[in-house]
Amino acid sequence: MPLTGPLYARSAAAPPVPRGLPMVIALTGFTDAGSAVSQLVEYFRDELDPTPLAVFANDVLLDYRARRPVISFEQDHLTDYRPPRLELSLAHDALGHPFVLLAGYEPDFAWDAFTAAVLAFVEELQISTVTWVHAIPMPVPHTRPIGTTVSGTRTDLTEAHSVWQPHTQVPSTAGHLLEYRLAEAGVRVSGFVLLVPHYLGDTEYPAAALAALDSLTVATGLMFVGDDLRDENRDYLAKVDEQVADSDELSRMVQGLEERYDAYMAGSTLATPIIHTGDLPSADELAAELERFLASRPTGDDEKR
């Protein structure tokens, strides 16, 4: 059993948080096809350098036996103990727009208490929208855009971007419970399920992370730079295509998936995929957009933020 104690600790150095910001949730855990969410969390922490507002307690929420922390061994002594992190932070996108980020591991314990704490933060910060992303393996080809199933209370997003709308029961995640409780509370919430090719589900598939960022942009209007991920994805797909070309079995499998995918999309009245790995802007495009944004701001805008 986990130890009892406070669920989280507020950061003493937390900056003031503007009210009415969007919240983005990225929790690794039960399913993470293509390591989409893991890559997303790493991207946020490395590229955006978010400022913690509250740090959740590992001793309350984490099963260490299931997810062992990493520790380094240097010849004759131990160094660099790195436990998992689950934090609520203030982050800024590539254009400097602020948003609230909940990122890290999916809690193993105390889901109800964790959900109640997140809902309290949503109310306290007067969060405008909540968007979360996760990924599941699907029998789809890597030669087609990564599609999404969209759930939540924002019907505009569901109608426009949900290419697969099943009637099913699935094992729940903490993200599902959060969405369910947020919807009950009348919060504008949306969940994007990335449909990742099943044969790439156990790999670190850069296109899955790009699709996750693209989904967040669609839902929130936030902008993210994906240059490194796009470079990685080009190299990754080149290796996949090489393996497929060298195997008649793989070639037949991919061709069969393409035919089924195209037939399904042709006969479907649902939305078409909008997730394209080339949709994310380049650094140069974002720099130009930032110049236009700054030029359009009235004098004294900084003091009002």
C-alpha positions as CSV (number, residue, x, y, z in Angstrom):
1,M,0.0,0.0,0.0
2,P,1.2,3.5,-0.7
3,L,2.2,5.8,2.2
4,T,-0.4,8.3,3.4
5,G,0.4,12.0,3.2
6,P,-0.3,15.2,1.2
7,L,-1.2,14.5,-2.4
8,Y,0.9,17.4,-3.7
9,A,3.0,20.3,-2.6
10,R,2.7,23.8,-4.1
11,S,5.9,25.3,-5.4
12,A,7.0,28.2,-3.2
13,A,8.6,29.8,-6.3
14,A,5.4,29.5,-8.5
15,P,4.8,32.6,-10.6
16,P,1.4,34.3,-10.8
17,V,-0.9,32.4,-13.2
18,P,-3.3,34.3,-15.5
19,R,-6.9,33.1,-15.2
20,G,-8.7,31.6,-18.1
21,L,-5.8,29.6,-19.7
22,P,-6.1,26.3,-21.5
23,M,-4.9,23.2,-19.7
24,V,-3.0,20.4,-21.5
25,I,-2.7,16.9,-19.9
26,A,-0.1,14.3,-20.9
27,L,0.0,11.2,-18.7
28,T,2.1,8.2,-19.5
29,G,0.8,4.8,-18.4
30,F,-1.4,2.0,-19.5
31,T,-1.3,2.5,-23.3
32,D,1.2,4.7,-25.1
33,A,1.4,3.4,-28.7
34,G,4.4,4.7,-30.5
35,S,5.6,6.3,-27.2
36,A,3.5,9.3,-28.2
37,V,2.9,10.6,-24.7
38,S,6.3,9.8,-23.4
39,Q,7.8,11.8,-26.3
40,L,5.3,14.6,-25.7
41,V,6.3,14.9,-22.0
42,E,10.0,14.9,-22.9
43,Y,9.3,17.6,-25.6
44,F,7.5,19.8,-23.1
45,R,10.2,19.5,-20.4
46,D,13.2,19.9,-22.8
47,E,11.8,22.5,-25.2
48,L,9.4,24.6,-23.1
49,D,11.1,24.5,-19.6
50,P,7.8,24.7,-17.7
51,T,7.7,26.3,-14.2
52,P,6.2,23.9,-11.6
53,L,3.1,25.2,-9.8
54,A,2.5,21.9,-7.8
55,V,4.4,18.7,-7.5
56,F,2.4,15.5,-6.9
57,A,3.7,13.1,-4.2
58,N,5.3,9.9,-5.6
59,D,5.0,8.1,-2.2
60,V,1.2,8.6,-2.4
61,L,0.5,8.0,-6.1
62,L,3.3,5.8,-7.5
63,D,3.9,2.0,-7.4
64,Y,7.7,1.9,-7.4
65,R,7.7,-1.8,-8.0
66,A,5.8,-1.4,-11.3
67,R,7.8,1.6,-12.5
68,R,11.3,1.5,-11.0
69,P,13.1,4.9,-10.7
70,V,16.4,5.1,-12.6
71,I,19.7,5.4,-10.8
72,S,23.2,5.6,-12.2
73,F,26.2,3.5,-11.1
74,E,29.6,5.0,-11.6
75,Q,32.3,2.2,-11.0
76,D,32.0,2.1,-7.2
77,H,29.2,4.4,-6.2
78,L,25.6,5.4,-7.0
79,T,24.8,8.8,-8.6
80,D,21.9,10.7,-10.2
81,Y,18.8,9.2,-8.7
82,R,15.9,10.1,-11.0
83,P,12.4,9.3,-9.8
84,P,9.4,9.8,-12.0
85,R,7.7,13.2,-11.9
86,L,4.1,14.3,-12.1
87,E,3.8,18.1,-12.1
88,L,1.3,20.9,-12.7
89,S,3.2,23.7,-14.4
90,L,3.0,27.0,-16.2
91,A,4.3,26.7,-19.7
92,H,4.5,28.9,-22.8
93,D,4.2,27.9,-26.5
94,A,6.5,28.9,-29.3
95,L,4.8,32.3,-29.6
96,G,4.9,32.9,-25.8
97,H,1.3,32.1,-25.1
98,P,0.9,30.7,-21.6
99,F,-0.9,27.5,-20.7
100,V,-1.2,25.2,-17.8
101,L,0.4,21.8,-18.2
102,L,-0.2,18.6,-16.2
103,A,2.4,16.1,-17.3
104,G,4.2,13.0,-16.1
105,Y,3.3,9.5,-15.0
106,E,-0.3,8.2,-14.7
107,P,-1.0,7.7,-11.0
108,D,-1.1,4.1,-9.8
109,F,-3.1,4.9,-6.6
110,A,-5.7,7.4,-5.3
111,W,-7.4,8.2,-8.6
112,D,-10.4,9.8,-7.0
113,A,-8.3,12.0,-4.8
114,F,-6.0,12.9,-7.7
115,T,-9.0,13.7,-9.9
116,A,-10.5,15.9,-7.2
117,A,-7.3,17.8,-6.9
118,V,-7.1,18.4,-10.6
119,L,-10.7,19.6,-10.7
120,A,-9.9,22.0,-7.8
121,F,-7.0,23.5,-9.8
122,V,-9.2,23.8,-12.8
123,E,-11.7,25.8,-10.8
124,E,-9.1,27.8,-9.0
125,L,-7.3,28.9,-12.2
126,Q,-10.6,29.3,-14.1
127,I,-9.2,27.0,-16.8
128,S,-10.9,27.7,-20.2
129,T,-10.5,24.3,-21.8
130,V,-8.8,21.0,-21.0
131,T,-7.2,18.8,-23.7
132,W,-5.5,15.5,-23.2
133,V,-3.9,13.1,-25.6
134,H,-3.1,9.4,-25.5
135,A,-2.4,6.7,-28.2
136,I,-3.5,3.2,-29.0
137,P,-2.4,0.7,-31.6
138,M,-4.7,0.2,-34.6
139,P,-4.5,-1.9,-37.8
140,V,-3.7,1.2,-40.0
141,P,-0.8,1.8,-42.3
142,H,2.1,4.2,-41.6
143,T,1.7,5.5,-45.2
144,R,-1.5,7.3,-44.3
145,P,-2.1,10.3,-41.9
146,I,-2.4,9.4,-38.2
147,G,-6.1,9.7,-37.4
148,T,-7.8,10.4,-34.1
149,T,-10.9,9.5,-32.1
150,V,-12.1,12.6,-30.2
151,S,-14.2,12.5,-27.1
152,G,-15.4,15.0,-24.6
153,T,-17.8,17.9,-24.5
154,R,-16.5,19.9,-27.5
155,T,-18.7,18.5,-30.3
156,D,-17.1,20.8,-32.9
157,L,-13.8,19.0,-32.4
158,T,-15.5,15.6,-32.5
159,E,-17.4,16.3,-35.6
160,A,-14.4,17.7,-37.5
161,H,-11.6,15.4,-36.4
162,S,-12.9,12.0,-35.1
163,V,-12.4,9.5,-37.9
164,W,-13.4,6.5,-35.8
165,Q,-16.3,6.5,-33.3
166,P,-16.7,3.1,-31.8
167,H,-19.3,1.7,-29.3
168,T,-17.1,-0.3,-26.9
169,Q,-15.8,-0.8,-23.4
170,V,-12.1,-0.3,-22.7
171,P,-9.8,-0.4,-19.6
172,S,-9.9,3.0,-18.1
173,T,-6.9,5.3,-17.5
174,A,-6.6,8.2,-15.1
175,G,-7.1,10.5,-18.1
176,H,-10.5,8.9,-18.9
177,L,-11.6,9.5,-15.3
178,L,-10.4,13.1,-15.4
179,E,-12.3,13.7,-18.7
180,Y,-15.5,12.0,-17.2
181,R,-15.4,14.2,-14.0
182,L,-14.6,17.3,-15.9
183,A,-17.5,16.8,-18.3
184,E,-19.7,16.2,-15.2
185,A,-18.5,19.5,-13.9
186,G,-19.4,21.3,-17.1
187,V,-15.8,22.0,-18.2
188,R,-15.0,22.2,-21.9
189,V,-12.9,19.1,-22.2
190,S,-11.6,17.0,-25.2
191,G,-9.6,13.8,-25.4
192,F,-7.6,12.9,-28.5
193,V,-6.9,9.2,-29.0
194,L,-4.1,8.8,-31.6
195,L,-4.6,5.7,-33.9
196,V,-1.0,4.5,-34.3
197,P,-0.1,1.7,-36.7
198,H,0.0,-1.5,-34.5
199,Y,3.2,-2.8,-36.0
200,L,5.0,0.4,-34.8
201,G,3.2,0.6,-31.5
202,D,6.2,-0.8,-29.4
203,T,8.7,1.6,-31.0
204,E,9.4,5.3,-30.4
205,Y,7.5,6.7,-33.4
206,P,8.2,10.4,-34.0
207,A,5.1,10.9,-36.1
208,A,3.0,9.9,-33.1
209,A,4.5,12.8,-31.1
210,L,4.0,15.2,-34.0
211,A,0.4,14.1,-34.3
212,A,0.0,14.7,-30.5
213,L,1.3,18.3,-30.9
214,D,-0.9,18.8,-33.9
215,S,-3.9,17.7,-32.0
216,L,-3.2,20.1,-29.2
217,T,-2.8,22.9,-31.7
218,V,-6.2,22.1,-33.2
219,A,-7.9,22.1,-29.8
220,T,-6.1,25.1,-28.1
221,G,-4.6,27.3,-30.8
222,L,-1.2,26.8,-29.1
223,M,1.8,26.6,-31.4
224,F,4.8,24.2,-31.1
225,V,8.0,23.8,-33.1
226,G,8.5,20.3,-34.4
227,D,11.7,20.6,-36.5
228,D,13.7,18.0,-34.6
229,L,10.8,15.5,-34.5
230,R,10.3,15.9,-38.2
231,D,13.9,15.2,-38.9
232,E,13.8,12.2,-36.7
233,N,10.6,11.1,-38.4
234,R,12.1,11.3,-41.9
235,D,15.0,9.1,-40.8
236,Y,12.6,6.7,-39.0
237,L,10.2,6.3,-41.9
238,A,13.1,5.7,-44.3
239,K,14.2,2.8,-42.2
240,V,10.7,1.4,-42.0
241,D,10.2,1.7,-45.8
242,E,13.5,0.0,-46.3
243,Q,12.4,-3.0,-44.1
244,V,9.0,-3.1,-45.8
245,A,10.6,-3.1,-49.3
246,D,12.9,-6.0,-48.3
247,S,10.1,-8.2,-47.1
248,D,7.3,-9.6,-49.3
249,E,5.3,-10.4,-46.1
250,L,5.5,-6.8,-44.8
251,S,4.8,-5.4,-48.2
252,R,1.6,-7.4,-48.5
253,M,0.6,-6.5,-44.9
254,V,1.0,-2.8,-45.6
255,Q,-0.8,-3.0,-48.9
256,G,-3.7,-4.8,-47.3
257,L,-3.9,-2.2,-44.5
258,E,-3.8,0.6,-47.1
259,E,-6.7,-1.0,-49.1
260,R,-8.8,-1.4,-46.0
261,Y,-8.0,2.1,-44.7
262,D,-8.9,3.7,-48.1
263,A,-12.1,1.7,-48.4
264,Y,-13.2,2.6,-44.9
265,M,-12.5,6.3,-45.4
266,A,-14.2,6.3,-48.8
267,G,-17.4,4.8,-47.3
268,S,-17.3,6.8,-44.1
269,T,-19.5,9.8,-43.4
270,L,-17.2,10.8,-40.5
271,A,-14.5,13.4,-40.5
272,T,-11.4,12.9,-42.5
273,P,-8.0,12.9,-40.8
274,I,-6.5,16.3,-40.1
275,I,-3.4,15.1,-38.4
276,H,-0.5,15.5,-40.9
277,T,3.1,15.4,-39.6
278,G,4.0,18.3,-41.9
279,D,1.4,20.6,-40.4
280,L,3.5,21.8,-37.5
281,P,5.3,25.1,-38.4
282,S,9.0,25.3,-38.9
283,A,11.2,27.5,-36.7
284,D,11.5,30.1,-39.5
285,E,7.7,30.1,-39.9
286,L,7.2,30.6,-36.2
287,A,9.7,33.4,-36.1
288,A,7.8,35.2,-38.8
289,E,4.5,34.6,-37.0
290,L,6.1,35.9,-33.7
291,E,7.2,39.1,-35.4
292,R,3.6,39.6,-36.8
293,F,2.2,38.9,-33.3
294,L,4.4,41.4,-31.5
295,A,3.8,44.0,-34.1
296,S,0.1,43.7,-33.7
297,R,0.1,44.1,-29.9
298,P,-0.9,47.4,-28.5
299,T,1.6,49.4,-26.4
300,G,1.6,48.5,-22.7
301,D,0.2,45.0,-23.4
302,D,3.0,43.4,-21.3
303,E,1.9,45.3,-18.2
304,K,-1.6,43.9,-18.5
305,R,-0.6,40.2,-18.6
